[in-house]
């Protein structure tokens, strides 16, 4: 079972929205992160069969007659049967890896009992991934979404192009409407967008708190279907972001809560209320654990708002390698 980073020792109030310089400043932090080693560590629920992140993919080049020593895994059986002679496929190594980021900025992400907001953590994680990708010359595309809008960005392979991508993220991030809800539909729509690109061989990162999945009828099943569809031909990595308050609600009596439009009170003095609140987080974890155990192409990390995300990633990994696994 995942070891959630549980602590409610609030040291500072959460920060407000990010600026461009906040994302640019993360370039130096990105150099020391080994994502592959973080994903295969014992602290997450990736199952025992998590496949390694692909470094460079392979592009099909030509068919040729089989010769002794050729890899039989590349045998083209249909051509071999038609021609009566064994043929193998020849591949060339791709010159770049393709990454796609799906960045959740719905209203539920604008929460942080201490440390930082979930929305900020998502963008910081996205920036860390981006700086590493551009440092390798890889192509990185993205789609940032809130409860009403999606803002896709064209793939960039260097920081010059990528800074425009940062600005696109921040444009939606800084215009979040206080009264927006966090419907499951908008989360599912981001996965539909990724499916609609028709790309294969990508590494897709979903950065989200998965809000709304368990409240909407059939949404969890639809989420699983889309995730499995993406994982058939891609590597899918979910960076699950939560606040420590979601794991252990303290006994503070009546807590006023609001989504910016509606207001109510949560009676934290009732044990059943605290239990139900904690179970909602556990159910999300169980959902992700189930997906990760079913496919070697799916991996999950859970990160909280209390400590800087790069510090959490550093604690998750083994000694630093080349960052590619």
C-alpha positions in Angstrom: 0.0 0.0 0.0 1.2 3.5 -0.7 2.7 5.4 2.1 0.8 8.7 2.0 2.8 11.6 3.3 0.6 12.3 6.4 1.2 15.4 8.4 -1.0 18.3 9.5 1.8 20.4 11.0 0.9 23.5 9.1 3.9 25.8 8.8 2.7 28.5 6.4 -0.5 29.4 4.6 -0.8 28.1 1.1 0.6 30.3 -1.7 -1.7 32.0 -4.2 -1.5 31.6 -8.0 1.9 31.2 -9.7 3.8 33.5 -12.0 6.0 32.8 -15.0 9.2 33.3 -13.0 8.1 30.5 -10.6 8.0 27.9 -13.4 11.3 29.2 -15.0 13.1 28.9 -11.6 12.4 25.2 -11.5 14.9 24.5 -14.3 17.7 23.8 -11.9 15.5 21.6 -9.7 14.6 19.4 -12.6 18.2 18.2 -13.2 18.3 16.0 -10.1 15.0 14.1 -10.6 15.0 10.5 -11.8 11.4 9.9 -12.7 11.8 6.2 -13.5 13.4 5.4 -10.1 10.7 7.4 -8.4 8.0 5.3 -10.1 9.5 2.0 -9.3 10.1 2.8 -5.6 8.3 0.9 -2.8 6.3 3.9 -1.7 3.7 3.8 -4.5 1.1 1.5 -5.7 2.3 0.7 -9.2 2.1 -3.1 -8.8 5.0 -5.4 -9.5 4.9 -5.2 -13.3 5.4 -1.5 -14.1 7.2 -1.3 -17.4 10.2 1.0 -17.7 9.7 4.3 -19.3 10.8 4.1 -22.9 13.8 6.1 -23.8 13.6 6.3 -27.6 10.9 4.5 -29.5 11.4 2.6 -32.8 10.3 3.7 -36.2 9.5 1.0 -38.8 11.9 1.3 -41.8 11.7 -1.8 -44.0 11.1 -5.5 -44.4 14.0 -7.9 -45.2 14.6 -11.6 -45.5 15.2 -13.3 -42.2 18.9 -14.1 -41.5 20.4 -16.0 -38.7 20.8 -13.8 -35.7 17.8 -11.6 -36.5 15.4 -11.0 -33.6 12.4 -13.3 -34.1 10.2 -10.9 -32.1 10.3 -8.7 -35.2 9.1 -11.5 -37.5 6.3 -10.4 -39.9 4.3 -13.5 -40.0 1.7 -12.3 -42.5 4.4 -11.4 -45.1 6.3 -14.6 -44.3 3.2 -16.7 -45.0 2.3 -14.8 -48.2 5.8 -15.0 -49.7 6.8 -18.5 -48.4 10.0 -17.0 -46.9 10.6 -15.6 -43.4 10.7 -11.9 -43.2 11.5 -9.5 -40.3 10.8 -5.9 -39.8 13.7 -3.5 -39.5 13.4 -0.5 -37.2 15.3 2.7 -36.7 15.6 4.4 -33.4 13.5 7.5 -33.0 15.4 10.7 -32.5 13.1 12.0 -29.8 10.7 10.9 -27.1 7.2 12.4 -27.1 5.5 13.5 -23.8 2.0 14.7 -23.2 0.9 16.5 -20.0 -2.8 16.7 -18.9 -2.8 19.3 -16.2 -5.9 19.6 -13.9 -6.7 23.2 -12.8 -10.3 22.7 -11.7 -11.7 24.4 -8.6 -10.9 21.4 -6.4 -7.2 21.9 -7.1 -7.4 25.4 -5.6 -7.2 23.9 -2.1 -4.3 23.7 0.3 -4.5 23.5 4.1 -0.8 24.2 4.4 2.3 24.5 2.2 0.9 25.0 -1.3 -2.2 24.7 -3.4 -2.9 21.5 -5.4 -3.2 23.6 -8.5 0.3 25.0 -7.9 1.8 21.6 -7.3 0.4 20.4 -10.6 2.0 23.2 -12.5 5.3 22.8 -10.7 5.4 19.1 -11.5 4.5 19.9 -15.1 7.4 22.4 -15.3 9.8 19.9 -13.8 8.8 17.4 -16.5 9.0 20.0 -19.2 12.5 21.2 -18.3 13.8 17.6 -18.3 12.2 16.9 -21.7 13.6 20.0 -23.3 17.0 19.3 -21.8 17.0 16.0 -23.7 15.6 17.6 -26.9 12.3 15.7 -26.5 8.9 17.0 -27.7 6.5 17.9 -25.0 2.8 18.8 -25.6 0.2 19.6 -23.0 -3.5 20.3 -22.3 -4.4 22.3 -19.2 -8.1 22.1 -18.2 -10.5 23.5 -15.6 -14.2 22.9 -15.1 -15.3 24.6 -18.3 -12.3 24.9 -20.7 -9.4 23.0 -22.2 -6.3 24.8 -23.4 -4.1 22.5 -25.6 -0.5 23.7 -26.4 1.5 22.7 -29.4 4.4 20.4 -28.7 7.7 22.1 -28.0 11.2 20.6 -28.0 13.2 23.5 -26.4 12.8 26.2 -23.8 12.4 28.9 -26.4 9.2 27.3 -27.6 8.3 26.0 -24.2 8.0 29.3 -22.5 5.0 30.0 -24.7 3.6 26.8 -23.3 4.1 28.0 -19.7 2.3 31.2 -20.6 -0.7 29.2 -21.9 -0.8 27.2 -18.7 -0.8 30.3 -16.6 -3.4 32.1 -18.7 -6.0 29.5 -17.6 -4.4 29.1 -14.1 -4.7 32.8 -13.3 -8.3 33.1 -14.6 -9.9 30.4 -12.6 -13.5 31.3 -11.8 -14.3 31.0 -8.1 -17.7 29.5 -8.6 -16.7 26.7 -11.0 -17.4 23.2 -10.0 -15.1 20.2 -10.6 -17.2 17.9 -12.7 -15.9 14.5 -13.6 -16.8 15.3 -17.2 -14.0 17.8 -17.6 -11.5 15.3 -16.3 -12.8 12.6 -18.7 -12.8 15.2 -21.6 -9.0 15.7 -21.1 -8.5 11.9 -21.5 -10.7 12.0 -24.6 -8.6 14.9 -26.0 -5.5 12.7 -25.5 -7.2 9.8 -27.2 -8.3 12.1 -30.0 -4.8 13.0 -31.0 -4.3 9.4 -32.2 -0.7 9.5 -31.1 1.1 6.2 -30.0 4.3 5.6 -28.2 3.9 8.6 -26.0 4.5 9.0 -22.3 1.4 10.7 -21.0 1.2 12.3 -17.5 -2.0 13.1 -15.8 -1.6 15.6 -13.0 -4.8 15.7 -11.0 -6.7 15.1 -7.7 -9.3 13.1 -9.5 -12.1 15.2 -7.9 -15.6 14.2 -9.0 -14.9 10.7 -10.1 -16.5 9.0 -7.2 -19.5 11.3 -6.9 -20.8 11.1 -10.5 -22.6 7.9 -11.5 -20.5 5.7 -13.8 -17.6 8.3 -13.9 -15.1 5.9 -12.3 -15.8 3.2 -14.8 -15.5 5.6 -17.7 -12.2 6.9 -16.3 -10.9 3.4 -16.1 -11.9 2.6 -19.6 -10.2 5.7 -21.0 -7.0 5.1 -19.0 -6.8 1.6 -20.2 -7.4 2.7 -23.8 -4.5 5.2 -23.6 -2.2 2.6 -21.9 -2.7 0.2 -24.8 -0.3 2.1 -27.0 1.3 4.6 -24.6 2.9 4.8 -21.2 0.5 6.5 -18.7 1.7 8.1 -15.5 -0.7 9.5 -13.0 0.7 12.1 -10.5 -2.0 12.1 -7.9 -2.1 15.3 -5.9 -3.7 15.5 -2.5 -3.8 17.6 0.7 -2.9 16.0 4.1 -6.3 17.3 5.3 -8.0 14.8 2.9 -6.3 11.9 4.7 -7.0 12.9 8.3 -9.6 15.6 9.1 -8.9 17.1 12.5 -11.5 17.6 15.1 -12.2 21.3 14.8 -15.9 21.5 15.3 -17.9 23.2 12.6 -15.8 24.1 9.6 -17.3 26.5 7.0 -16.6 25.3 3.4 -17.4 26.8 0.1 -16.8 26.2 -3.6 -17.0 29.9 -4.3 -20.7 29.8 -5.0 -22.3 27.5 -2.4 -21.6 27.6 1.4 -22.1 25.0 4.1 -20.5 23.7 7.3 -18.7 20.4 7.9 -19.1 19.0 11.5 -15.6 17.6 12.1 -16.6 16.6 15.7 -18.6 13.7 14.3 -16.4 10.5 13.9 -18.5 9.4 10.9 -17.9 12.6 9.1 -14.1 12.3 9.5 -14.3 8.6 8.5 -16.3 9.3 5.4 -13.9 12.1 4.4 -10.8 9.9 4.8 -12.6 7.0 2.9 -13.1 9.3 -0.1 -9.3 9.6 -0.5 -8.8 5.9 0.1 -11.3 5.1 -2.6 -9.3 7.2 -5.1 -6.2 5.3 -4.1 -7.9 2.0 -4.5 -9.1 3.0 -8.0 -5.5 4.0 -9.1 -4.0 0.9 -7.5 -6.4 -1.3 -9.4 -5.4 0.3 -12.7 -1.7 0.1 -12.0 -1.9 -3.6 -11.1 -3.7 -4.4 -14.3 -1.3 -2.9 -16.7 2.5 -2.6 -16.9 2.0 0.6 -18.9 0.4 2.4 -16.0 2.2 3.9 -13.0 1.1 6.2 -10.2 2.8 8.6 -7.7 1.0 10.4 -4.9 2.3 13.8 -3.9 1.0 16.1 -1.2 0.9 19.9 -0.8 2.8 20.1 2.4 6.4 19.9 1.1 8.0 21.0 -2.2 7.2 18.5 -4.9 10.9 18.2 -5.9 11.8 17.2 -2.4 9.2 14.5 -2.3 10.5 13.1 -5.7 14.1 13.1 -4.4 13.0 11.1 -1.4 11.2 8.6 -3.6 14.1 7.7 -5.9 17.3 5.7 -5.7 20.7 7.3 -6.4 20.5 9.6 -9.3 21.1 8.1 -12.7 20.6 9.8 -16.1 17.0 10.6 -15.5 15.7 8.2 -18.1 15.6 4.9 -16.3 
